[in-house]
């Protein structure tokens, strides 16, 4: 059995966790004015991060235990274009690091939260196209 096949179960686990994060961020948006927008953005970032890590695991590429999407996307083979601009990578990374803690920053808006979820969906779709059906959840 090849290394790619041996890793299918582990890749599936990464995909399941990424899907959970997308579900959480999507559900939180239904809360209206009560919505914790920073939590929406955090879970959107986590969805992207976990999908990238699923792809890296599938292709046998080691990665550090980090949240930095720029560093993680640099590990993805060049022929697998991840539709994520440098600005989006930085913004999402901040949602998982800087914005998770108290500080003197502007509150995250509903528009920013919706954009983060939209980015997560776009990245999800692209990465799923690089993975075989047997590792994708239903």
C-alpha positions in Angstrom: 0.0 0.0 0.0 1.4 3.4 -0.9 1.9 6.2 1.7 -0.9 8.1 0.1 -3.4 5.3 0.7 -2.1 4.7 4.2 -2.8 8.3 5.2 -6.4 8.3 4.0 -7.9 7.8 7.4 -5.8 10.6 8.9 -6.7 12.9 6.0 -10.4 12.1 6.5 -10.0 13.2 10.1 -8.5 16.6 9.0 -11.4 17.0 6.5 -14.0 16.2 9.2 -12.5 18.8 11.6 -12.4 21.4 8.8 -16.0 20.7 8.0 -17.0 21.1 11.6 -15.3 24.5 11.7 -17.2 25.6 8.6 -20.5 24.4 10.1 -19.8 26.4 13.3 -18.9 29.6 11.5 -21.9 29.3 9.2 -24.3 28.6 12.2 -22.9 31.5 14.2 -23.8 33.9 11.4 -27.5 33.0 11.8 -27.4 34.6 15.3 -27.9 38.1 13.9 -26.8 41.0 16.1 -25.9 38.5 18.9 -23.3 36.9 16.6 -19.7 36.7 18.0 -18.0 37.8 14.8 -14.6 37.0 16.0 -15.6 33.4 16.6 -17.0 33.2 13.1 -13.7 34.4 11.7 -11.7 32.1 13.9 -13.6 29.1 12.8 -13.4 30.2 9.1 -9.6 30.4 9.5 -9.5 27.0 11.2 -11.5 25.5 8.3 -8.9 26.8 5.8 -6.0 25.8 7.9 -7.3 22.2 8.4 -8.1 21.8 4.7 -4.5 22.9 3.8 -3.1 20.5 6.4 -5.4 17.7 5.0 -3.9 18.3 1.6 -0.4 18.3 3.0 -1.0 15.1 4.9 -2.4 13.4 1.8 0.7 14.3 -0.2 3.0 13.3 2.6 4.4 16.8 3.2 5.5 17.6 6.7 4.3 20.8 8.2 5.0 22.7 11.5 2.3 23.0 14.2 1.4 26.6 13.3 -1.7 28.7 12.3 0.2 30.9 9.8 -1.5 30.3 6.5 1.2 32.0 4.5 3.8 29.5 5.7 1.4 26.6 5.2 0.4 27.5 1.7 4.1 27.8 0.7 4.3 24.0 1.4 1.6 23.1 -1.0 2.9 21.9 -4.4 3.0 24.8 -6.9 0.7 23.0 -9.4 -2.1 23.0 -6.7 -3.2 26.6 -6.7 -5.0 27.6 -3.5 -7.3 30.5 -4.2 -6.1 32.6 -1.3 -4.5 36.0 -1.8 -1.6 37.2 0.4 -3.9 39.7 2.1 -6.5 37.0 2.8 -3.9 34.7 4.2 -2.7 37.5 6.6 -6.2 38.5 7.6 -7.3 34.9 8.3 -4.1 34.2 10.2 -4.8 37.2 12.4 -8.2 35.9 13.2 -6.6 32.7 14.6 -3.9 34.5 16.5 -4.1 38.3 17.2 -7.9 38.6 17.3 -8.4 35.7 19.7 -7.1 37.8 22.6 -8.0 41.1 24.1 -6.4 44.2 22.7 -6.9 47.6 21.3 -8.3 46.6 17.9 -11.5 47.5 16.0 -14.3 45.0 16.5 -14.8 42.5 13.6 -17.8 43.5 11.5 -20.5 41.3 10.1 -19.2 42.0 6.6 -15.7 40.8 7.6 -17.2 37.6 9.2 -19.2 36.9 6.1 -16.2 37.5 3.9 -14.1 35.0 6.1 -16.7 32.3 5.6 -16.9 33.0 1.9 -13.1 32.6 1.7 -13.2 29.4 3.6 -15.9 28.0 1.3 -13.8 29.0 -1.8 -10.6 27.3 -0.4 -12.6 24.3 0.7 -13.9 23.8 -2.8 -10.5 24.1 -4.4 -8.7 21.7 -1.9 -11.5 19.1 -2.2 -10.8 19.0 -5.9 -7.3 17.8 -5.2 -8.4 15.1 -2.8 -9.9 11.7 -3.7 -13.5 11.0 -2.8 -12.7 8.4 -0.2 -11.2 11.1 2.2 -14.1 13.5 1.8 -16.9 13.5 4.3 -20.5 13.6 3.3 
